Amino acid sequence: MATPKALCVPVLSLLAVLAAYWYRQVDDDSLQSRLDSVLSSLLRAEQKAGLDFHRPPRVAIGFGGCLDIIVDGVALLDEAGIEPSYNPIHHNYIETEAQLAESFAYFFPPGAASERYVSNETLFKKLVDTSKSLSEMRWALGGNAPVMANRLATEGCDVLLGGRLSPEEISVLSERITVAGESISDPDIHLIMEYPTGAKWGNHMSRRANRYIVHSDSHNPMIDSLEDFKSQLENFNPDLLVIGGLQMMDSFPFKSGQRESRLKAMQELLLSIDPKIGSHFEMASFVEQSLMKDLLEYVIPYSDSLGMNEQELPNLLSLIKGGNITVLSDPYPRVASILDQMRELYQLLRSQKHKEGQRHLTRLHVHTLAFQAIMVSKGSLWKNTMSATAKASLTANRHVCGSSQINTRKAKLVMDDSFSVSREMGSQRIPFKESRPVSCWEEDNYEICLAPVLVCTEVFQTAGGGDNISAAGLVLQI
C-alpha cells in the first residue's frame, strides 16, 4: 500500500504541470489581447485618411513586367541537383551552378532579399523547367511596376502602366489600369525562390523568411515601353509619377553606351513632368556600382520621394558617402540605426548642388520586417503621413499572409517595447503603446512617423512585399 508521502509526489508533479499550463494560457491570452489591440489601433489610424472619391488619384507608373514562378527555394535546388555550398560568395551575376549555390548560401542564412541576373540561358532554362515539376509551384504577375499598379488600383487609384506585357499578364491586371506599351508574346520570367524562417539547406539555416530571385530578362532591361508611356503621360494628367524596375538593368550585357542612352531618355521623361506632380523612385537590389552611379545622376535627383528596404538604404548611403556599395546589411536593424541612416541620406541628397529641373527630396519611406518609417518634409506636397505609415504596416501583413483580413493568431510583433530615435547618447526614447502604435514627431524641417508591423507567421508570399507596401503608403499621401 502506498504511503501518504509516496502519493504526495505525483500529486505535486501534476499540480506543477497544471500551474505551468495555466500561466502559459494567461501569457498567451495576454499576448493575443495585445496583438488585437495593436491591430484595432492601426486600423483606426489607417481609416483616419481616405481618398477623395469625387476624383480618384491618378498614378502613372513604369516600367516593365514579368511572370513570376514562385517556388520553395530549397526544394528547387534539391530537385535540380544543386548541392549546398559551404563557401558563401557574393556574385554580381550568375554564370554557373556553383556560383548560384555560393550566392544562395550568402543571402540565405541572414534571410536577406536578393535578385540576380543569370547570364547562362541554359542554366536558367534548367531552373525554370525544374520548377514546373514541383508540386507547390505557382504563377503570379511580377515586376515592380505591375505589382505596384495592381495595389494602387485596389486602393482606388486610376493607373497608367508603362510596360510591354503579354495577354496573360494583362488579363490579371485591374480594370482601372491602362497599359502603355506594345503587347508581347514571350514575357520575361522571374524565378522567385522563397523560404520560411528556420528553413534548412545543408548546414545553413535562414534567420527570417525571404526570397532569392533569378532572371534572364530581355525586354525589361531596355525599358522598351518608355516612349509609349511618355506619349500618353500628358493626356493622362497624373497626380503622381512612380519609377521602378530599373534593377533589371543590373549586370545586363548592354552594348557600349546603350544603358546610358536609355537612362538619358528616362531623365528627359522626368524633366518633362510638371514640378507640382510628385515623383517617386522605388529602389531595389542593385549590385552593379556603375549602374548605381548612373541612377544618382539620371534618376534620383529628379525624384521627390524614395522607397527602399533595410538592405537598400545602407547600400545607397554607402555609395554616396564612400563611392562603394554594401551588398549585405543587418536584416534585423534597430529603429535608431534606420532613423539615423534616413536622416543622413535625407541631408546628403538635399545638400547636393542642384541643376535646373532637379528636385529636392521631400519623402523617404523605409520598410523593414519589424516596422515602417516615413520621413516627410514640412510644407511638402505629401499629406496624411501617420495614416500612410499605418496603411503600409497593415499592407505588409496582408500581402505576406495573402489575405485582406488580418488574423492576429498568425502574427507576431518583432519591434521592441520602446525605441531610441537615434544612436546618439541621451536621445529621446519612445515607448510602444498598443492603443497608439504609430509614433510621429517633428525634427528640424521634417516629420517622422513609425509603425510596428504585425509580422505574418504563416507566409504565403514574400515576393512583391516591398512593392505592395510602398504603393499602399503612397496612396494616402498623394
Residue pairs with C-beta under 8 A, 6 or more apart in sequence:
32 408
32 409
34 413
34 434
35 408
35 411
35 412
35 413
35 454
36 408
37 434
37 435
38 408
38 413
38 434
38 437
38 452
38 454
39 406
39 408
39 411
39 454
41 434
41 435
41 436
41 437
41 438
42 390
42 393
42 394
42 437
42 438
42 451
42 454
43 390
43 394
45 386
45 387
45 389
45 390
45 437
45 438
45 451
46 387
46 390
46 391
46 394
47 387
48 384
48 386
48 387
49 383
49 384
49 387
49 388
49 476
50 476
51 57
51 155
51 156
51 157
51 475
51 476
53 156
56 156
56 157
56 158
56 176
57 152
57 156
57 157
57 158
57 239
57 240
57 475
57 478
58 157
58 158
58 159
58 160
58 236
58 237
58 238
58 239
58 240
59 149
59 152
59 157
59 158
59 159
59 160
59 238
59 239
59 240
59 241
59 242
59 474
59 478
60 159
60 160
60 162
60 229
60 233
60 236
60 238
60 240
60 241
60 242
61 145
61 148
61 149
61 152
61 159
61 160
61 161
61 162
61 241
61 242
61 243
61 244
62 145
62 161
62 162
62 163
62 180
62 223
62 225
62 226
62 229
62 242
62 243
62 244
62 245
63 145
63 162
63 163
63 220
63 223
63 225
63 226
63 229
63 243
63 244
63 245
63 246
64 143
64 144
64 145
64 146
64 163
64 164
64 188
64 217
64 219
64 220
64 223
64 225
64 245
64 248
65 141
65 142
65 143
65 145
65 146
65 161
65 163
65 164
65 165
65 169
65 187
65 188
65 220
65 245
66 142
66 143
66 169
66 187
66 188
66 189
66 190
66 215
66 217
66 220
67 139
67 140
67 141
67 142
67 166
67 168
67 169
67 187
67 188
67 189
67 190
68 139
68 140
68 141
68 142
68 189
68 190
68 191
68 192
68 463
68 464
69 128
69 131
69 132
69 137
69 138
69 139
69 189
69 190
69 191
69 192
70 137
70 138
70 139
70 140
70 192
70 194
70 461
70 463
71 131
71 134
71 136
71 137
71 191
71 192
71 193
71 194
72 134
72 136
72 193
72 194
72 195
73 104
73 108
73 193
73 194
73 195
73 199
73 201
73 211
73 212
74 195
74 199
74 200
74 201
75 134
75 136
76 127
76 130
76 131
76 134
76 191
76 193
77 84
77 100
77 101
77 104
77 193
77 201
79 130
79 133
79 134
80 97
80 126
80 127
80 130
82 97
82 100
82 101
83 101
83 202
84 101
84 105
84 201
84 202
84 203
84 204
85 98
85 101
85 102
85 104
85 105
86 105
86 202
86 203
87 102
87 105
88 102
88 105
88 106
88 109
89 99
89 102
89 103
89 105
89 106
90 103
90 106
90 287
90 327
90 328
91 99
91 102
91 103
91 116
92 116
92 250
92 251
92 287
92 288
93 116
93 117
93 118
93 119
93 251
94 100
94 103
94 116
94 117
94 118
94 119
94 120
94 123
94 214
95 118
95 119
95 120
95 123
96 120
96 123
97 123
100 118
100 123
100 214
103 114
103 116
103 212
104 193
104 201
104 212
105 201
105 204
106 114
106 328
107 113
107 114
107 210
107 212
107 328
108 195
108 199
108 201
108 204
108 206
108 212
109 204
109 205
109 206
109 207
110 206
110 207
110 208
110 328
110 331
111 195
111 197
111 206
111 207
111 208
111 209
111 210
111 331
112 210
112 311
112 328
112 329
112 331
113 210
113 211
113 212
113 213
113 285
113 309
113 311
113 462
113 466
114 212
114 213
114 285
115 212
115 213
115 214
115 215
115 247
115 250
115 284
115 285
116 212
116 213
116 214
116 215
116 251
116 287
117 214
117 215
117 216
117 217
117 250
117 251
117 252
118 124
118 127
118 214
118 215
118 216
119 216
119 251
119 253
121 216
124 191
124 214
124 215
124 216
127 191
127 214
128 189
128 191
131 137
131 191
140 461
140 463
140 464
141 147
141 150
141 169
141 172
141 173
142 190
142 192
142 463
142 464
143 163
143 188
143 190
143 220
143 245
144 244
144 245
144 282
144 284
144 467
145 161
145 162
145 163
145 242
145 244
145 245
146 161
146 163
146 165
146 169
146 173
147 464
147 467
147 468
147 471
148 242
148 244
148 282
148 467
148 468
148 470
148 471
149 159
149 161
149 173
149 174
149 177
149 471
150 172
150 173
150 174
150 177
151 395
151 467
151 468
151 471
151 472
152 159
152 471
152 474
152 475
153 159
153 173
153 174
153 175
153 176
153 177
154 174
155 471
155 472
155 475
156 475
157 176
157 475
158 176
158 178
159 174
159 176
159 177
159 178
160 177
160 178
160 180
160 229
160 232
160 233
160 236
160 238
161 173
161 177
161 178
161 179
161 180
161 181
162 180
162 181
162 225
162 226
162 228
162 229
163 179
163 180
163 181
163 225
164 181
164 182
164 183
164 184
164 219
164 224
164 225
165 173
165 179
165 181
165 183
165 184
165 187
166 183
166 184
166 185
166 186
166 187
167 183
168 187
169 187
170 179
170 183
173 179
178 232
178 236
180 225
180 228
180 229
180 231
180 232
180 233
181 224
181 225
181 228
181 229
182 225
182 228
184 219
187 219
188 215
188 216
188 217
188 218
188 219
188 220
189 215
189 216
190 213
190 214
190 215
190 217
191 213
191 214
191 215
192 211
192 213
192 463
193 211
193 212
193 213
193 214
194 209
194 210
194 211
194 459
194 461
194 462
194 463
195 201
195 206
195 209
195 210
195 211
195 212
196 206
196 209
196 459
197 206
197 207
197 208
197 209
198 205
198 206
199 205
199 206
199 209
200 206
207 331
207 332
208 331
208 332
208 369
209 400
209 459
209 462
210 331
210 462
211 462
211 463
213 285
213 463
215 248
217 248
217 252
220 245
220 248
221 248
221 249
221 252
221 254
221 259
222 262
223 245
223 246
223 249
223 262
223 265
223 266
226 262
226 265
226 266
226 269
227 265
229 269
230 269
230 272
233 241
233 269
233 272
233 273
238 277
239 277
239 278
239 478
240 277
240 278
240 279
240 280
240 474
240 478
241 270
241 273
241 277
241 278
241 279
241 280
242 279
242 280
242 281
242 282
242 471
242 474
243 266
243 270
243 279
243 280
243 281
243 282
243 299
243 303
244 281
244 282
244 284
244 467
245 284
246 266
246 284
246 291
246 295
246 299
247 284
247 285
247 286
249 259
249 262
249 263
249 291
250 285
250 286
250 287
250 288
250 291
251 287
251 288
252 259
259 291
259 294
260 294
263 294
263 295
263 297
263 298
263 299
264 298
266 298
266 299
267 298
267 299
267 302
270 279
270 299
270 302
270 303
270 357
271 302
271 357
273 279
275 359
276 381
278 304
278 305
278 381
278 382
278 478
279 302
279 303
279 304
279 305
279 359
280 303
280 304
280 305
280 306
280 307
280 363
280 470
280 474
281 299
281 300
281 303
281 305
281 306
281 307
282 306
282 307
282 308
282 466
282 467
282 470
283 306
283 307
283 308
283 309
283 312
283 316
284 312
285 311
285 312
286 292
286 295
286 312
286 315
286 325
287 325
287 327
289 319
289 323
289 324
289 325
292 315
292 316
292 319
292 325
293 319
296 319
296 320
300 306
300 349
301 349
301 352
301 354
301 355
301 358
301 359
302 357
302 358
302 359
303 359
303 361
304 359
304 360
304 361
304 362
304 363
304 380
304 381
305 361
305 362
305 363
305 364
305 365
305 382
305 474
306 361
306 363
306 364
306 365
307 365
307 366
307 367
307 466
307 470
307 473
307 474
308 316
308 365
308 366
308 367
309 366
309 367
309 368
309 466
310 329
310 330
310 331
310 333
310 338
310 366
310 367
310 368
310 369
311 328
311 329
311 331
313 329
313 338
313 341
313 342
313 345
313 366
314 326
314 329
314 341
315 325
315 326
315 327
315 329
316 345
317 341
317 344
317 345
317 348
318 324
318 325
318 326
319 325
320 345
320 348
320 349
321 348
330 337
331 369
332 369
332 370
332 414
333 368
334 416
334 419
334 423
335 371
335 373
335 415
335 416
335 419
335 420
335 421
335 450
336 419
336 420
336 421
336 422
336 423
336 427
337 423
338 366
338 368
338 371
338 373
339 373
339 421
339 422
339 448
339 450
340 422
340 423
340 424
342 364
342 366
342 373
342 375
342 448
343 375
343 422
343 443
345 364
346 361
346 364
346 375
346 446
349 361
350 360
350 361
354 360
360 377
361 377
362 376
362 377
362 380
362 381
362 382
363 374
363 375
363 376
363 377
363 380
363 382
363 477
364 373
364 374
364 375
365 372
365 373
365 374
365 375
365 392
365 470
365 473
365 474
366 372
366 373
366 374
367 392
367 396
367 465
367 466
367 469
367 470
368 453
369 414
369 453
369 455
370 413
370 414
370 415
370 452
370 453
370 455
371 393
371 415
371 450
371 451
371 452
371 453
372 389
372 392
372 393
372 396
372 450
372 451
372 453
372 469
372 473
373 389
373 448
373 449
373 450
374 385
374 388
374 389
374 392
374 448
374 449
374 450
374 473
375 446
375 447
375 448
376 382
376 385
376 446
376 447
376 449
376 477
377 445
377 446
378 442
378 445
378 446
378 447
382 477
383 476
383 477
383 478
384 476
384 477
385 440
385 447
385 449
385 477
386 438
386 440
386 449
387 476
388 449
388 473
388 474
388 475
388 476
388 477
389 438
389 440
389 449
389 450
389 451
389 473
390 437
390 438
390 451
391 472
391 473
391 475
391 476
392 451
392 469
392 470
392 472
392 473
393 438
393 451
393 452
393 453
393 454
394 406
394 454
394 472
395 468
395 469
395 472
395 473
396 453
396 454
396 455
396 456
396 465
396 468
396 469
397 406
397 411
397 453
397 454
397 455
397 456
398 404
398 406
398 468
399 461
399 464
399 465
399 468
399 469
400 455
400 456
400 459
400 460
400 461
400 462
400 465
401 407
401 410
401 411
401 456
401 458
401 459
401 460
402 460
402 461
403 460
406 454
408 454
410 456
410 457
410 458
411 454
411 455
411 456
411 457
412 454
412 455
412 457
413 452
413 453
413 454
413 455
414 452
414 453
414 455
415 432
415 452
415 453
416 432
417 431
417 432
418 429
418 430
418 431
418 432
419 429
419 430
419 432
419 450
420 427
420 428
420 429
420 430
421 427
421 428
421 429
421 430
421 441
421 448
422 428
428 441
430 439
430 441
432 452
437 451
437 452
438 449
438 450
438 451
439 449
439 450
439 451
440 447
440 448
440 449
440 450
441 447
441 448
442 448
